[in-house]
C-alpha cells in the first residue's frame, strides 16, 4: 500500500495542548512537532484538516457508549489569526519552506467558527484570514 498524505485534525483540542487561552500568542507545538517529525522522517506529508472532530464510540448505529460534542468555537478572529500565524511561522522555521510547501491544509465550512458570529460569515472570515497568512508566507499550499 502506498500513500503520501496523512490527514489529521483537532489542532485546537485540549489533547494537543497547543494553546493557553489566557495569553494570545503563547503556543506549545511540542506534541505537533512529535507527530510531524515522525511523518517527515518516514517520507509522509501532513494534510491539516482545520476541524474539531466529534468524539464518538458507537454500541449500535443508534446507541452510543461515548459521545462528546466538538468544541469548535474560537473566541475571536484575532485569536485565530495569531494561532495560524504562529503555527505557519513555526512550521517554516522547523521544517523549511520547501518541505512545508508540499503539505496541504483544508478549512472546511463546519470546522472552527467564531463565537457569536453567523456560521457562514465565520467560515468566510476564518478562510480569508488563513488564506492571507499562507499567501503572505509565500506558501503554495493547495
Beta strands, then each sheet from edge to edge (+ up, - down):
strand 1: 5-9
strand 2: 45-50
strand 3: 55-58
strand 4: 64-68
strand 5: 73-74
strand 6: 104-107
strand 7: 113-114
sheet 1: 1+ 2+ 6+
sheet 2: 3+ 4-
sheet 3: 5+ 7+
end
